[in-house]
């Protein structure tokens, strides 16, 4: 098996060192990572087994494999915490292995509110029980929550049963590691499953689902609103943005994220912002543009403000541009949107952040 860190397009197995894919890749790939450093390093803390399990489930749901380095002492022995981790992983595999080994991805990899950027050296994400990952084996669908829900209910929105549609006719739902019968129901919004009082696992809750016409139903997860800091200012950063389009994405320049590859005039960016109080704000943006010809419009609280990037020395050279003043007349949640002013004549730019500074 030939592995390479370049894009494969099916020619080899793409390897992402300490990284993940953001979605299902049609070609096989793998992550190579470690529970600590690549060698025995006393200054490194070992990863918890929950991190290993969540990496494994996430990778498999996206057509990937996990190559895991288990750090040994110089004499080949293992630290007690490493032995304990392997015992926990083996116990988890004994129950949940059927949802992992020999499986294939489903139509979508899962349901996620955690923003992830694919690529190497991006593997530290705070998953929780609201994160769902799907795998399949034959006619069986597995839905794996990356944690045990505190309220004892597992909600799978992708498996809703829309009124009047002949899809998602679920006939049986069981929980891996539990021999009892589950209570479950399908609504127009979700498949809702009541879990047993006793946890099967601290790390996951894995449903085994059978039925006919199984199809993912698109839905929108609620997006948390960004709130002002102690001074009343709001910074809308690249990592917090909702990106609307197939090409636009975040990238890193100088150790900071920015919204780059933004050369499609039909694509746009938005944030949810919470304003506890009404008031006036000065609006600015951190931009990079080689041409300085990028004209855009910012929409917030029923107002539109036009702006234009200034020329910078390169795509990694950002300047903060003042864009004027806006008035937030109603406290509460507001959608902030930035879009090209003229899609046909749009020129590429990189955006690091928008900032609303409370006016004196």
ChimeraX attribute file (.defattr): number of C-alpha atoms within 10 A of each C-alpha:
attribute: neighborCount
match mode: 1-to-1
recipient: residues
	/A:1	4
	/A:2	8
	/A:3	14
	/A:4	14
	/A:5	14
	/A:6	11
	/A:7	14
	/A:8	15
	/A:9	12
	/A:10	11
	/A:11	12
	/A:12	17
	/A:13	21
	/A:14	21
	/A:15	26
	/A:16	25
	/A:17	18
	/A:18	19
	/A:19	21
	/A:20	27
	/A:21	22
	/A:22	15
	/A:23	17
	/A:24	20
	/A:25	15
	/A:26	12
	/A:27	16
	/A:28	19
	/A:29	26
	/A:30	25
	/A:31	25
	/A:32	16
	/A:33	21
	/A:34	19
	/A:35	19
	/A:36	18
	/A:37	17
	/A:38	12
	/A:39	14
	/A:40	14
	/A:41	13
	/A:42	10
	/A:43	8
	/A:44	11
	/A:45	10
	/A:46	17
	/A:47	15
	/A:48	13
	/A:49	19
	/A:50	18
	/A:51	17
	/A:52	17
	/A:53	19
	/A:54	23
	/A:55	22
	/A:56	18
	/A:57	23
	/A:58	27
	/A:59	26
	/A:60	27
	/A:61	30
	/A:62	28
	/A:63	22
	/A:64	27
	/A:65	22
	/A:66	23
	/A:67	15
	/A:68	14
	/A:69	14
	/A:70	19
	/A:71	20
	/A:72	15
	/A:73	12
	/A:74	9
	/A:75	6
	/A:76	8
	/A:77	11
	/A:78	15
	/A:79	12
	/A:80	8
	/A:81	12
	/A:82	19
	/A:83	13
	/A:84	13
	/A:85	20
	/A:86	13
	/A:87	13
	/A:88	15
	/A:89	15
	/A:90	13
	/A:91	13
	/A:92	19
	/A:93	15
	/A:94	11
	/A:95	15
	/A:96	20
	/A:97	14
	/A:98	16
	/A:99	26
	/A:100	21
	/A:101	13
	/A:102	12
	/A:103	20
	/A:104	19
	/A:105	24
	/A:106	22
	/A:107	14
	/A:108	17
	/A:109	22
	/A:110	24
	/A:111	20
	/A:112	14
	/A:113	15
	/A:114	13
	/A:115	13
	/A:116	17
	/A:117	18
	/A:118	15
	/A:119	16
	/A:120	16
	/A:121	13
	/A:122	15
	/A:123	19
	/A:124	12
	/A:125	13
	/A:126	10
	/A:127	18
	/A:128	18
	/A:129	18
	/A:130	19
	/A:131	22
	/A:132	29
	/A:133	26
	/A:134	27
	/A:135	29
	/A:136	21
	/A:137	16
	/A:138	8
	/A:139	10
	/A:140	15
	/A:141	22
	/A:142	27
	/A:143	26
	/A:144	30
	/A:145	27
	/A:146	25
	/A:147	20
	/A:148	22
	/A:149	19
	/A:150	8
	/A:151	9
	/A:152	14
	/A:153	16
	/A:154	25
	/A:155	22
	/A:156	23
	/A:157	23
	/A:158	20
	/A:159	24
	/A:160	26
	/A:161	24
	/A:162	15
	/A:163	10
	/A:164	7
	/A:165	8
	/A:166	11
	/A:167	18
	/A:168	21
	/A:169	17
	/A:170	18
	/A:171	9
	/A:172	12
	/A:173	20
	/A:174	20
	/A:175	22
	/A:176	19
	/A:177	16
	/A:178	14
	/A:179	8
	/A:180	9
	/A:181	12
	/A:182	15
	/A:183	13
	/A:184	16
	/A:185	14
	/A:186	19
	/A:187	13
	/A:188	13
	/A:189	17
	/A:190	19
	/A:191	20
	/A:192	18
	/A:193	20
	/A:194	15
	/A:195	23
	/A:196	15
	/A:197	8
	/A:198	8
	/A:199	15
	/A:200	18
	/A:201	16
	/A:202	12
	/A:203	19
	/A:204	24
	/A:205	23
	/A:206	26
	/A:207	22
	/A:208	18
	/A:209	18
	/A:210	18
	/A:211	15
	/A:212	13
	/A:213	11
	/A:214	22
	/A:215	16
	/A:216	18
	/A:217	16
	/A:218	12
	/A:219	12
	/A:220	8
	/A:221	10
	/A:222	8
	/A:223	14
	/A:224	13
	/A:225	16
	/A:226	19
	/A:227	17
	/A:228	19
	/A:229	9
	/A:230	7
	/A:231	8
	/A:232	16
	/A:233	16
	/A:234	21
	/A:235	18
	/A:236	21
	/A:237	20
	/A:238	25
	/A:239	19
	/A:240	17
	/A:241	22
	/A:242	16
	/A:243	18
	/A:244	14
	/A:245	14
	/A:246	8
	/A:247	12
	/A:248	17
	/A:249	19
	/A:250	21
	/A:251	17
	/A:252	13
	/A:253	14
	/A:254	8
	/A:255	7
	/A:256	12
	/A:257	17
	/A:258	25
	/A:259	22
	/A:260	21
	/A:261	15
	/A:262	22
	/A:263	17
	/A:264	18
	/A:265	18
	/A:266	15
	/A:267	17
	/A:268	17
	/A:269	21
	/A:270	20
	/A:271	23
	/A:272	19
	/A:273	21
	/A:274	17
	/A:275	20
	/A:276	13
	/A:277	13
	/A:278	12
	/A:279	16
	/A:280	16
	/A:281	20
	/A:282	17
	/A:283	20
	/A:284	19
	/A:285	22
	/A:286	19
	/A:287	27
	/A:288	27
	/A:289	24
	/A:290	19
	/A:291	15
	/A:292	16
	/A:293	16
	/A:294	24
	/A:295	20
	/A:296	20
	/A:297	17
	/A:298	20
	/A:299	16
	/A:300	19
	/A:301	16
	/A:302	11
	/A:303	12
	/A:304	13
	/A:305	15
	/A:306	15
	/A:307	20
	/A:308	18
	/A:309	26
	/A:310	19
	/A:311	19
	/A:312	16
	/A:313	12
	/A:314	11
	/A:315	17
	/A:316	17
	/A:317	16
	/A:318	21
	/A:319	18
	/A:320	17
	/A:321	16
	/A:322	14
	/A:323	18
	/A:324	12
	/A:325	15
	/A:326	19
	/A:327	15
	/A:328	17
	/A:329	13
	/A:330	13
	/A:331	13
	/A:332	13
	/A:333	16
	/A:334	19
	/A:335	14
	/A:336	19
	/A:337	18
	/A:338	20
	/A:339	20
	/A:340	26
	/A:341	18
	/A:342	14
	/A:343	15
	/A:344	10
	/A:345	13
	/A:346	19
	/A:347	21
	/A:348	22
	/A:349	23
	/A:350	26
	/A:351	25
	/A:352	24
	/A:353	20
	/A:354	23
	/A:355	19
	/A:356	19
	/A:357	18
	/A:358	17
	/A:359	14
	/A:360	7
